Amino acid sequence: MWDPELAELQRRREQAERMGGEERVARQHATGRLTVRERLAALTDSWQEVGALTGHANADGFTPSNVIIGRARLAGRRVVVAGDDFTVRGGAADAAIHEKQVLAERMAGEMRVPLVRLIDGTGGGGSVKQMEEYGRTYVPANPGWDQVVANLGRVPVVALALGPVAGLGAARLVTSHVSIMVKELSQVFIAGPAVVEAGMGESVGKEELGGWRTVSAAGTVDLVADSEPEAFELTARVLSYLPQSAWQPPPVGTPADAPDRVSPELRDIVPRDRRRPYDMRAILGLVFDTGTVMELGRRFAPSVITALARLDGHPVAVLASDPSVYGGGLTAQGSDKMARFVDLAETFHLPVVHLVDQPGFVIGTAAERAGTIRRGARALAAVYQSTVPWASVLVRRVFGVAGAAHRPHDRYSLRVAWPSGDWGSLPIEGGLEVAFKRMLAEAGPEAAALKAEIAERLEAVRSPFRTAEAFLVEDIIDPAHTRPALTEWVHDAYAVLDPGPNPAARP
């Protein structure tokens, strides 16, 4: 009875599967990029499309919408995926594109499942050619942006740049918890080279303007993949550390190795010379479950290390400093990086482990021009506003206001120190000259000898054991036993997690 309609339904579904047609699909492949449907097949275990019949019907047939959305399984977990189809008008606005994107955001948020955005194109309002078509223009608005913002506090959002991404597409990319791009394949910018040249008189290529080297160093993206398949693997891995939503605790997995594993190598990593750097990432590799440390934003503000990891199978958020960059000092950008990461931990109930070697804020004219103290105070506020369980390991230096950000001091947290601990308001090196400036000036030719004498006296009280005697640090431990101490703590931490959206958490 309904054969004609069923035949038309089949015809439209087949045309939707063809996307922009053979020629444009071939053009997509020629750039080294997969089509959106190939991406969906590679990313997901299974896929159920929503709105496949959305598009334009005309005398030549049916042109599908250039955004594809649906429910899926990714590594066994329920997710919502929204993907741009660059083969249809380069991913720009098309019939019902806004409504479909908004529905994907609402579906993920209200079903309380993670959202994955596959972004390829502008995803915005189309081109200026539409002014002639419509006979008018419009006042800009971002339809459904309330849902985009709301999802930052509801569900994990991972966004992938899989081609040239500009304008609203770039905004959709960064309004996420973790953003990923592909080397040489994708670029991210506010506006592309042609618009930049017309508006700013600056002639620049796509890679220089928005290639992976530029945007990863700027903190626009958190992870850079070598290929699209690797980007999909990174997506699954990121989500493996995060809960389905802010209403659930993170997923606890099977431990990768023994919780009481002792690492004698940790005893020799920190040098006695306080000015010498060492490999903080080696410490992370020895403390956390083997092979589970996943660093985010490595090229951005590199003195601050932010990573996801596991302790006895329990996901945790890891903060640390890289003493090979500014001695591990906190920069303006590093403060932004730290604050955003603490907020991620707070949103998704990840206990925080902080491996501390903080000499203080980076100083100098460049630091002042960057507004380091304001942005550093913002990072300190994020730490104090957090409610998740916190553990700090004082590996070496803890100085000044930046050092005070090693934990929220207004509530209980685990804190242990290594024998290499060194702390105070200022290091002796540098602080001595300030504190004894007049005395040294009056010493004349004996100033060097006096300075050495004062330094020797101060060194005598610098020992971390003196601090422990006054119970100003709770415990000093053998570095080899750091992992057992933290794995015991993480079970207690998970026992007191209180899942549910936290209004204090920020995107």
Buried (B, 14 or more C-beta within 10 A) or exposed (E): EEEEEEEEEEEBBEBBEBBBBEEBBEBBEEEEBBBBBBBBEEBBEEBEBBBBBBBBEEEEEBBBBBBBBBBBEBBEBBBBBBBBBBBBBBBBBBBBBBBBBBBBBBBBBEBBBBBBBBBBBBBBBBEEEBEEEEEEEEEEEBBBBEBBBBBBBBBBBBBBBBBBBBBBBBBBBBBBBBBBBBBEBBBBBEBBBEEBEEEEEEEBEBBEBBBBEBBBBBBBBBBBBEBBBBBBBBBBBBBBBBBBBBEBBBBBBEBBBEBEBBBEEBBEBBEEEBEEBBEBBEBBBBBBBEEBBBBBBBBBBBBBBBBBBBBBBBBBBBBBBBBBBBBBBBBBBBBBBBBBBBBBBBBBBBBBBBBBBBBBBBEEEEBEEBEBBEBBBBBBBBBBBBBBBBBBBBBBBBBBBBBBBBBBEEEEBBBBBBEBBBBBEBBBEEBBEEBBEEEBEEBEEEBEEBBEEBBEEBEEEBEBEEBBEEEEBBEBBBBBBBBBBBBBBBEEBBEEBEBEEBEEBBB
